[in-house]
Amino acid sequence: MTLPVRRIPLIAGFVALTALVAACGETRQTSPTGTSGGDASTTGTRTVEIVMEDIKFDQTTLTVTAGQAINFRFTNTGKIAHDAFIGDEAAQADHEAEMAEMSDTGGHDMEAGAITLQPGDSGELSFTFDKSGFYQIGCHQPGHYAAGMKIEVTVK
């Protein structure tokens, strides 16, 4: 098949533009283990997208690099409010107790490393894991954390 000469520059321009857009775009990767994320480099900010569903996150594990800034983008696709609190297991236990106490008194102020989203809302939370170890992202709405609404985070 031969193309008229005037179409060749148009096609070449389209191919070049497509390659440029693909090179500049963000890629979300999901491995069979459930880890997810965009930029896999060890410098700069990495974006991780997380969907909050009814009594679960869309992933259960995540691996990140110590010292790297992570920009979490949460989207609540469920029918009830969800929150995300980042911390080690002891901090999760403390936050769970605080949330239970606050629900008895009618509310609380969210602290650093936490976000609450109503159904249909999206929000961002930036966090840098300063040292290697094991952390969690947990939802502490009544009964959610106990039901397993958490993400195990390994920091290398």
VEXTOR-85049 format. One record per residue (C-alpha): residue number from 1; residue in one letter; y, z, x. Coordinates in steps of 0.25 Angstrom, whole numbers, plus 5000, padded with zeros to 4 digits. Layout:
<nodes>
NODE kese nuvex    y    z    x
NODE  NUM     a    Y    Z    X
...
</nodes>
This chain:
<nodes>
NODE kese nuvex    y    z    x
NODE    1     m 5000 5000 5000
NODE    2     t 5014 4996 5006
NODE    3     l 5026 5004 5002
NODE    4     p 5040 4997 5001
NODE    5     v 5048 5000 5013
NODE    6     r 5059 5008 5006
NODE    7     r 5048 5018 5000
NODE    8     i 5043 5022 5014
NODE    9     p 5056 5030 5018
NODE   10     l 5056 5037 5004
NODE   11     i 5041 5041 5006
NODE   12     a 5043 5046 5020
NODE   13     g 5055 5054 5016
NODE   14     f 5047 5060 5005
NODE   15     v 5036 5064 5014
NODE   16     a 5045 5070 5024
NODE   17     l 5052 5078 5013
NODE   18     t 5039 5083 5008
NODE   19     a 5035 5087 5022
NODE   20     l 5048 5095 5024
NODE   21     v 5047 5102 5011
NODE   22     a 5032 5106 5014
NODE   23     a 5036 5111 5028
NODE   24     c 5048 5120 5023
NODE   25     g 5040 5125 5011
NODE   26     e 5033 5139 5010
NODE   27     t 5018 5139 5010
NODE   28     r 5010 5150 5002
NODE   29     q 4996 5151 5008
NODE   30     t 4985 5159 5002
NODE   31     s 4973 5162 5009
NODE   32     p 4959 5165 5004
NODE   33     t 4962 5180 5007
NODE   34     g 4974 5180 4998
NODE   35     t 4985 5181 5009
NODE   36     s 4997 5173 5005
NODE   37     g 5010 5169 5011
NODE   38     g 5019 5158 5016
NODE   39     d 5024 5158 5030
NODE   40     a 5013 5163 5039
NODE   41     s 5021 5164 5052
NODE   42     t 5024 5178 5058
NODE   43     t 5039 5176 5058
NODE   44     g 5049 5175 5047
NODE   45     t 5046 5179 5033
NODE   46     r 5033 5176 5026
NODE   47     t 5033 5174 5010
NODE   48     v 5021 5179 5002
NODE   49     e 5021 5175 4987
NODE   50     i 5013 5185 4979
NODE   51     v 5011 5184 4964
NODE   52     m 5010 5197 4956
NODE   53     e 5000 5196 4944
NODE   54     d 4995 5206 4934
NODE   55     i 4989 5217 4943
NODE   56     k 4988 5208 4955
NODE   57     f 4995 5201 4966
NODE   58     d 4990 5186 4968
NODE   59     q 4985 5190 4982
NODE   60     t 4978 5203 4988
NODE   61     t 4980 5201 5003
NODE   62     l 4991 5197 5012
NODE   63     t 4992 5196 5027
NODE   64     v 5006 5197 5034
NODE   65     t 5011 5198 5048
NODE   66     a 5018 5211 5053
NODE   67     g 5033 5210 5054
NODE   68     q 5034 5197 5046
NODE   69     a 5043 5198 5034
NODE   70     i 5036 5194 5021
NODE   71     n 5043 5190 5008
NODE   72     f 5034 5193 4996
NODE   73     r 5037 5184 4984
NODE   74     f 5031 5191 4972
NODE   75     t 5029 5184 4958
NODE   76     n 5025 5193 4946
NODE   77     t 5017 5183 4937
NODE   78     g 5011 5195 4930
NODE   79     k 5014 5201 4916
NODE   80     i 5018 5214 4922
NODE   81     a 5028 5220 4933
NODE   82     h 5022 5220 4947
NODE   83     d 5027 5226 4960
NODE   84     a 5024 5224 4975
NODE   85     f 5025 5235 4985
NODE   86     i 5022 5233 4999
NODE   87     g 5017 5244 5008
NODE   88     d 5004 5250 5015
NODE   89     e 4994 5257 5006
NODE   90     a 5001 5271 5007
NODE   91     a 5014 5265 5003
NODE   92     q 5007 5258 4991
NODE   93     a 5001 5272 4987
NODE   94     d 5015 5278 4988
NODE   95     h 5021 5267 4980
NODE   96     e 5010 5267 4969
NODE   97     a 5013 5282 4967
NODE   98     e 5028 5280 4967
NODE   99     m 5026 5269 4956
NODE  100     a 5017 5278 4948
NODE  101     e 5028 5289 4948
NODE  102     m 5039 5279 4945
NODE  103     s 5032 5273 4933
NODE  104     d 5032 5287 4928
NODE  105     t 5047 5289 4930
NODE  106     g 5051 5275 4925
NODE  107     g 5054 5266 4937
NODE  108     h 5056 5265 4952
NODE  109     d 5064 5258 4963
NODE  110     m 5056 5248 4971
NODE  111     e 5056 5251 4986
NODE  112     a 5056 5242 4998
NODE  113     g 5043 5233 4998
NODE  114     a 5042 5233 4983
NODE  115     i 5045 5223 4972
NODE  116     t 5043 5224 4957
NODE  117     l 5042 5211 4948
NODE  118     q 5042 5209 4933
NODE  119     p 5033 5199 4927
NODE  120     g 5037 5185 4931
NODE  121     d 5046 5190 4942
NODE  122     s 5046 5186 4957
NODE  123     g 5052 5194 4968
NODE  124     e 5052 5195 4983
NODE  125     l 5049 5206 4993
NODE  126     s 5051 5205 5008
NODE  127     f 5043 5214 5017
NODE  128     t 5039 5215 5032
NODE  129     f 5026 5222 5036
NODE  130     d 5031 5228 5049
NODE  131     k 5017 5231 5054
NODE  132     s 5003 5227 5053
NODE  133     g 4994 5234 5043
NODE  134     f 4990 5234 5029
NODE  135     y 4999 5234 5017
NODE  136     q 4999 5231 5002
NODE  137     i 5008 5225 4992
NODE  138     g 5005 5233 4979
NODE  139     c 5009 5232 4965
NODE  140     h 5012 5246 4959
NODE  141     q 5015 5244 4945
NODE  142     p 5006 5254 4937
NODE  143     g 4991 5251 4940
NODE  144     h 4994 5238 4948
NODE  145     y 4991 5244 4962
NODE  146     a 4979 5251 4958
NODE  147     a 4974 5239 4951
NODE  148     g 4975 5232 4965
NODE  149     m 4988 5225 4964
NODE  150     k 4990 5224 4979
NODE  151     i 4990 5215 4991
NODE  152     e 4984 5220 5004
NODE  153     v 4994 5216 5015
NODE  154     t 4988 5215 5030
NODE  155     v 4999 5214 5040
NODE  156     k 4995 5209 5054
</nodes>
